[in-house]
């Protein structure tokens, strides 16, 4: 679906107007009759006669054909996401974020290719490299996200693509994506990014040189922890290839889920503002606590990657991590168990706050964890996904958890 370039408009305006074409929110006699596109549930699309069937445009976007090709509800969501992504010609929808990553990589890669993957990538992406892609004859190699020279050196004649993630969703290292994308382009390597953390409102991936940008819509776009979906957006050439590959795989999303995503999209900007501000307040508070060795939050002044965040990003989100000063895994678990306002769960981007342990050492291939420059006793981390609760209540909750951590450490001494 070709989207207009709304990059001159503010983010709040963009998420309000995107995907609301009058033909999708009304009838020919009364276009634009309702605010949001209705839910079109249909597997079968009908033609008035044989002439109409034979005149149907060949596999064009936005035309009724069969339920697997979508209807106005799905088209509206795809169109909205395209309009939010400067430089995009279209967006393909997938049943989950992982499906979107798989769909993008299966579009780009062929047997015998080498995929370079950033070493702080989402574990399901790493698993895809070791499993699905390996089974299809693709070799995956990992590189240091903070070292462009290491990326350049890793490129070989068989390198076809690079998968980026910025920042890494556990350890929060920021990569110099414009430089990595430029190196990739110089060597004929296709760049794909998992841009779920900031999304297009916080990081315009295509404008920064990336070829394909992927999001888990489950997170910020949905925003209410009640639906799963993913997307991939690209310029005209790669969009057509993504779309055809998705059609070949029989990928389709539910119109009901698409409607939930459209509803969440309308408040995404204001939710991101709120969760980012609260996350920064918590990060600043944690950085001042003697029990904390490291706060891994690119938005925090002085934190690793903050200069890149200020240079490249227009926004952030509520996801960050921290690492205890010493301690044990059991003490870390006791602290998480003591939290009242944080659920324990693996997602993020919803209205509720979450906490999960950070144990990335087994997930690293090219870089050590903890980093060599750290005290190696500082290894037990927690990832916080900040929701819409008041910052003061979440800080009080963390203070109680730190007291439990101190007590647990004392009991083990």
C-alpha positions in Angstrom: 0.0 0.0 0.0 1.6 3.3 -1.0 1.7 5.7 1.9 2.0 9.4 1.9 5.1 11.0 3.5 3.7 12.5 6.8 7.2 13.0 8.3 6.6 16.8 8.4 3.7 16.2 10.9 4.1 15.6 14.6 3.9 12.0 15.8 0.6 12.5 17.6 -1.0 13.8 14.4 0.6 11.0 12.4 -0.8 8.2 14.6 -4.2 9.9 14.6 -4.8 10.2 10.9 -2.8 7.2 9.5 -4.8 4.4 7.9 -8.2 6.2 7.9 -9.0 6.4 4.2 -12.5 7.4 3.7 -13.3 4.4 1.5 -12.4 2.2 4.5 -14.5 4.1 7.0 -17.7 4.4 5.1 -19.7 3.5 2.0 -19.6 4.9 -1.5 -22.7 7.0 -0.6 -21.3 8.1 2.7 -17.4 7.9 2.7 -15.7 8.5 6.1 -18.9 7.8 8.0 -17.1 6.3 11.1 -13.9 7.1 12.8 -12.2 3.7 12.7 -12.3 1.1 9.9 -14.8 -1.6 10.8 -13.8 -5.2 11.3 -14.3 -7.1 8.0 -14.4 -10.8 8.7 -14.4 -12.8 5.4 -12.6 -15.7 3.9 -14.6 -15.5 0.6 -14.8 -12.3 -1.5 -17.6 -12.2 -4.1 -17.7 -10.7 -7.6 -20.9 -9.3 -9.1 -20.4 -11.2 -12.4 -17.8 -13.0 -14.5 -16.7 -9.8 -16.3 -15.8 -8.3 -12.9 -13.9 -11.5 -11.9 -11.9 -11.5 -15.2 -11.2 -7.7 -14.9 -9.8 -8.0 -11.4 -6.3 -6.4 -11.2 -3.6 -9.0 -10.9 -2.5 -9.2 -7.3 -2.7 -5.5 -6.5 -3.0 -4.1 -3.0 -6.3 -2.9 -1.7 -8.5 -5.0 -4.0 -10.9 -7.7 -2.8 -9.9 -11.1 -4.1 -9.8 -13.7 -1.3 -9.6 -13.5 2.5 -5.9 -14.4 2.6 -5.1 -11.2 0.7 -6.8 -9.1 3.4 -9.7 -6.7 3.6 -10.1 -3.0 4.6 -9.3 -3.7 8.3 -5.9 -5.3 7.5 -5.2 -2.8 4.7 -5.9 0.1 7.0 -3.3 -1.2 9.5 -0.7 -1.8 6.9 -1.3 1.6 5.4 -1.1 3.3 8.8 2.3 1.6 9.5 3.6 2.6 6.1 2.7 6.2 6.7 4.5 6.2 10.0 7.7 4.8 8.4 9.5 7.5 6.4 10.7 6.0 3.1 8.4 3.0 3.2 6.4 2.0 0.1 4.4 -0.7 1.9 4.1 -2.9 5.0 3.4 -6.6 5.3 1.6 -8.0 8.4 2.6 -11.2 10.1 1.0 -13.2 13.0 3.8 -12.3 15.4 7.1 -10.4 15.7 9.1 -13.6 15.3 7.0 -14.4 12.2 7.9 -11.0 10.8 11.6 -11.6 11.4 11.4 -15.0 9.8 9.4 -13.6 6.9 11.9 -10.9 6.2 14.9 -13.3 6.4 13.3 -15.9 4.2 12.7 -13.2 1.6 16.3 -12.1 1.6 18.3 -15.3 2.1 18.9 -18.4 -0.1 20.7 -21.7 0.6 24.5 -21.2 0.9 24.2 -17.6 2.1 25.8 -16.2 5.2 23.7 -14.1 7.6 25.6 -11.7 10.0 23.6 -11.2 13.2 24.3 -8.6 15.9 25.4 -10.4 19.1 22.8 -8.8 21.4 19.9 -10.0 19.2 16.6 -11.2 20.6 17.0 -14.9 21.6 14.3 -16.2 19.2 16.2 -14.4 16.4 19.4 -16.2 17.5 17.4 -19.5 17.7 16.3 -18.9 14.1 19.9 -18.6 13.0 20.8 -21.9 14.7 17.6 -23.7 13.7 15.3 -22.7 10.9 17.9 -20.9 8.8 20.5 -23.6 9.4 18.0 -26.2 8.2 17.5 -24.2 5.0 21.3 -24.1 4.3 22.0 -20.6 5.6 25.0 -20.0 7.9 24.6 -17.5 10.7 27.6 -15.7 12.2 27.5 -13.1 15.1 29.4 -9.9 15.6 30.0 -7.2 18.3 27.2 -4.7 18.0 29.5 -1.8 19.1 32.3 -2.5 16.6 31.7 -1.5 13.0 35.2 -2.7 12.1 34.3 -6.1 13.3 31.2 -6.1 11.2 33.2 -5.0 8.1 35.8 -7.7 8.7 33.1 -10.4 9.1 31.7 -9.8 5.6 32.7 -12.5 3.1 31.7 -13.2 -0.5 28.7 -15.3 0.7 27.4 -12.7 3.1 23.9 -11.8 1.9 22.3 -10.0 4.8 22.8 -8.5 8.3 20.2 -8.6 11.1 20.4 -5.7 13.5 18.5 -4.9 16.7 18.9 -1.4 18.3 19.2 -1.5 21.2 19.6 -5.1 22.2 16.4 -6.0 24.1 18.2 -7.4 27.1 21.6 -5.7 27.4 20.6 -2.4 25.6 23.9 -1.8 23.7 23.3 0.7 20.9 24.8 0.1 17.5 25.8 2.8 15.0 23.1 1.7 12.6 23.7 4.4 9.9 27.4 3.3 9.7 26.5 -0.4 9.7 23.9 0.1 7.0 26.4 2.1 4.9 29.0 -0.6 5.2 26.4 -3.2 4.3 25.3 -1.3 1.3 28.9 -0.8 0.1 29.3 -4.6 0.1 25.9 -5.5 -1.4 24.6 -6.8 1.9 20.9 -6.3 2.7 20.2 -4.8 6.1 17.3 -5.9 8.2 16.5 -4.3 11.6 14.3 -5.4 14.5 13.2 -1.8 15.4 10.6 -2.8 18.1 12.3 -0.8 20.9 11.8 2.7 19.5 9.6 2.0 16.5 9.3 4.5 13.7 8.3 7.3 16.0 11.6 7.0 17.8 14.0 5.7 15.1 13.3 6.2 11.4 15.1 3.0 10.3 14.8 3.3 6.5 15.8 7.0 6.6 19.0 5.8 8.5 19.9 3.5 5.6 18.3 0.2 6.5 16.6 -1.8 3.8 13.9 -3.6 5.8 12.5 -2.7 9.2 10.6 -5.1 11.4 8.5 -4.6 14.5 6.7 -6.7 17.0 3.3 -4.9 16.9 2.5 -7.0 20.0 4.5 -4.4 22.0 3.9 -0.7 21.6 1.4 -0.7 18.7 -1.0 -3.1 20.5 -0.2 -1.6 23.9 -2.7 -3.6 25.9 -1.2 -7.1 26.1 -4.2 -8.7 24.3 -3.1 -9.4 20.7 0.0 -10.6 18.8 1.3 -9.4 15.4 4.4 -8.3 13.6 5.2 -6.2 10.5 7.9 -5.5 8.0 8.2 -2.3 6.1 10.4 -1.4 3.1 10.9 0.6 0.0 9.2 -0.4 -3.2 11.5 -3.2 -4.4 11.8 -5.1 -1.1 8.2 -4.5 -0.2 7.1 -6.3 -3.3 9.4 -9.2 -2.5 8.2 -9.4 1.1 4.6 -9.4 0.1 5.1 -12.2 -2.5 7.0 -14.3 0.0 4.3 -13.8 2.6 1.7 -14.8 0.1 3.7 -17.9 -0.8 3.8 -18.9 2.8 0.1 -18.4 3.2 0.6 -15.7 5.9 -2.5 -13.7 7.0 -3.5 -11.9 10.2 -6.9 -11.8 11.8 -9.0 -8.8 11.1 -10.1 -8.7 14.7 -6.4 -8.5 15.8 -5.8 -5.8 13.1 -8.6 -3.8 14.6 -7.0 -4.1 18.1 -3.7 -2.9 16.7 -5.3 0.0 15.0 -7.0 1.0 18.3 -3.7 0.7 20.2 -1.9 2.7 17.5 -3.9 5.8 18.1 -2.5 6.2 21.7 1.0 4.9 21.0 2.7 8.3 20.9 1.3 9.4 24.2 2.0 6.0 25.8 5.6 6.1 24.6 6.1 9.6 26.0 4.7 8.4 29.4 6.6 5.2 29.7 9.9 6.8 28.4 9.6 9.6 31.1 8.9 7.1 33.8 11.7 4.8 32.7 14.2 7.6 32.8 13.1 8.6 36.3 13.5 5.0 37.5 16.9 4.7 35.7 18.1 7.8 37.4 16.9 6.6 40.8 18.5 3.2 40.3 21.8 4.7 39.2 22.0 6.4 42.6 21.5 3.2 44.6 24.5 1.5 46.2 23.2 -2.0 45.4 23.3 -1.3 41.6 26.4 -1.6 39.6 25.1 -0.7 36.1 22.0 0.8 34.7 21.6 -0.1 31.0 19.3 2.6 29.6 20.4 4.5 26.4 18.2 7.4 27.4 20.1 7.9 30.6 22.9 10.5 30.4 26.3 8.8 30.9 25.0 5.4 30.1 26.5 3.3 27.3 25.2 4.4 24.0 23.6 7.6 25.2 25.5 9.7 22.6 24.3 7.5 19.8 20.7 7.7 21.2 20.9 11.5 21.2 22.2 11.6 17.7 19.9 9.1 16.0 16.7 8.8 18.0 13.7 11.0 18.3 12.2 9.0 21.2 12.6 6.0 23.4 10.5 3.6 25.3 10.1 2.1 28.8 12.3 -0.9 28.4 15.7 -1.0 30.1 17.9 -3.2 32.4 20.0 -2.9 35.5 22.7 -5.1 37.1 23.2 -5.7 40.8 26.5 -5.1 42.4 27.6 -8.6 43.2 25.0 -10.9 44.9 23.6 -14.2 43.7 21.0 -15.5 41.4 18.8 -16.4 44.4 19.0 -12.9 45.8 18.1 -11.4 42.4 15.1 -13.8 42.2 14.0 -12.8 45.7 14.1 -9.1 44.7 11.9 -9.8 41.6 9.5 -11.9 43.7 9.2 -8.9 46.2 7.9 -6.5 43.5 4.2 -5.7 43.8 3.6 -3.5 40.8 5.7 -5.5 38.3 4.4 -8.7 36.8 6.9 -11.4 35.9 6.6 -12.0 32.1 8.5 -11.9 28.9 6.7 -9.2 26.9 6.8 -5.4 27.1 5.1 -2.4 25.6 1.8 -2.9 27.4 0.1 -0.7 30.0 1.5 -2.9 32.9 5.0 -3.0 34.2 7.0 -6.2 34.0 10.3 -7.6 35.4 12.4 -10.5 34.1 15.9 -11.8 34.9 18.7 -10.9 32.5 21.1 -13.8 32.1 22.6 -13.3 28.6 25.9 -15.1 28.9 24.7 -18.3 27.1 23.3 -16.2 24.3 26.6 -14.5 23.4 28.8 -15.7 20.6 31.1 -12.8 19.7 31.2 -10.8 22.9 31.4 -11.8 26.6 28.8 -11.2 29.3 29.5 -9.6 31.7 31.7 -7.3 29.6 35.5 -7.7 30.2 35.7 -4.2 31.6 33.2 -5.0 34.4 33.8 -6.5 37.8 32.9 -10.1 36.9 30.9 -10.4 40.1 28.4 -8.0 38.7 26.4 -10.3 36.5 22.8 -10.7 37.9 20.5 -8.3 36.0 16.8 -7.5 35.8 15.0 -6.1 32.8 12.2 -3.7 33.5 9.3 -3.0 31.1 7.7 0.2 32.4 3.9 0.6 32.0 1.6 3.4 32.9 1.8 3.3 36.7 3.0 6.4 38.6 6.7 6.7 38.8 6.7 7.2 42.6 4.8 4.0 43.1 7.3 2.0 41.0 10.3 3.6 42.7 8.8 2.6 46.1 8.3 -0.9 44.8 11.9 -1.1 43.7 13.1 0.2 47.0 11.3 -2.6 48.8 12.8 -5.1 46.3 16.3 -3.8 47.0 15.7 -4.2 50.8 14.8 -7.8 50.1 17.9 -8.2 47.9 20.1 -6.9 50.8 18.5 -9.3 53.3 18.8 -12.2 50.9 22.5 -11.5 50.5 23.0 -11.1 54.2 21.4 -14.5 54.9 23.7 -16.2 52.4 26.9 -14.6 53.8 
